[in-house]
Amino acid sequence: MRLAKIHERTREEIRNFSKPVKKEVGELLLKLQYGVLLGRPVSRPMPSIYQGAYEIRLKDPSGIYRVFYYLKSEQGILVFHAFTKKTQKTPLREIESGRKRLKEMLQNEK
């Protein structure tokens, strides 16, 4: 089983998700830890952030949620950004925030 490292701010963001979505995020991260690769529609690659980055895509009556993760780290699975989506397209500020946090987590592994 692989370790999942969650950025501290990301952990806080996930705590603000609805209870059913938090539960589903936890279940999906556990699957990733056991080596199950998530596919569409629940996950998709995010090369615009970084090669090897993906997003978990969840929806419930209270909103649309995204969680960015990275699988190619020797540290394990890096969960580096989460947010509630309010527009059709992922906002550039969320992509930039994700890039910044992933870069920070990758620098800490050296």
C-alpha positions in Angstrom: 0.0 0.0 0.0 1.3 3.4 -1.0 1.4 6.4 1.4 -0.9 9.3 0.6 0.5 12.7 1.5 -2.0 15.6 1.6 -1.0 19.2 1.5 -2.1 20.9 4.7 -4.3 23.5 2.9 -5.8 20.8 0.8 -6.7 18.8 3.9 -8.6 21.9 5.2 -10.3 22.4 1.8 -11.5 18.8 1.8 -12.9 19.2 5.3 -15.2 21.9 3.9 -16.7 19.5 1.4 -20.1 17.9 2.0 -20.1 14.8 4.2 -20.9 12.4 1.3 -18.2 13.9 -0.9 -15.6 13.7 1.9 -16.4 10.0 2.3 -16.1 9.4 -1.4 -12.8 11.2 -1.6 -11.5 9.1 1.2 -12.6 5.9 -0.5 -11.1 6.9 -3.8 -7.8 7.8 -2.2 -7.7 4.5 -0.5 -8.2 2.7 -3.8 -5.3 4.7 -5.2 -3.2 3.7 -2.2 -3.9 0.0 -3.1 -2.8 0.6 -6.6 -6.2 0.8 -8.3 -6.0 3.3 -11.2 -9.1 5.5 -11.4 -10.6 6.2 -14.8 -13.2 8.4 -16.3 -15.6 9.7 -15.3 -14.3 9.9 -11.7 -10.8 10.8 -12.6 -8.9 12.3 -15.6 -5.3 13.4 -16.4 -4.4 17.1 -15.9 -1.3 17.6 -18.0 -2.0 21.4 -17.9 -0.9 21.2 -14.3 2.0 18.7 -14.5 2.7 15.5 -16.4 1.4 12.7 -14.1 -1.2 14.9 -12.3 -4.8 13.9 -12.2 -8.1 15.2 -10.8 -10.8 13.5 -9.0 -14.2 14.7 -10.2 -17.2 14.5 -7.9 -20.6 16.0 -7.8 -23.5 16.0 -5.4 -26.6 18.3 -4.8 -24.5 20.8 -2.9 -21.9 21.3 -5.6 -19.1 20.1 -7.9 -15.7 19.2 -6.3 -12.2 18.6 -7.6 -9.2 17.1 -5.9 -5.8 17.1 -7.7 -3.3 14.3 -7.1 0.0 13.2 -8.4 1.1 9.5 -8.7 4.8 9.6 -9.8 6.3 10.7 -6.5 8.6 8.4 -4.5 6.9 9.8 -1.4 3.6 8.1 -2.5 0.5 9.8 -3.7 0.6 13.6 -3.4 -2.8 15.2 -2.9 -2.0 18.8 -3.6 -5.2 20.8 -4.2 -8.9 20.7 -3.7 -11.7 23.1 -4.4 -15.4 23.5 -5.0 -16.0 24.2 -8.7 -18.4 27.0 -9.6 -17.9 27.3 -13.4 -17.9 24.9 -16.4 -14.1 25.4 -17.0 -11.5 24.9 -14.2 -10.5 28.5 -13.2 -6.9 29.5 -14.0 -6.3 30.5 -10.4 -7.1 26.9 -9.3 -4.7 25.5 -11.9 -2.0 28.0 -10.8 -2.6 27.2 -7.1 -2.4 23.5 -7.9 0.9 23.9 -9.8 2.4 25.9 -6.9 1.4 23.4 -4.3 2.7 20.4 -6.3 6.0 22.1 -6.9 6.3 22.9 -3.2 5.6 19.2 -2.3 8.0 17.9 -5.0 10.8 20.2 -3.7 10.2 18.8 -0.2 11.0 15.3 -1.5 14.6 16.2 -2.4 
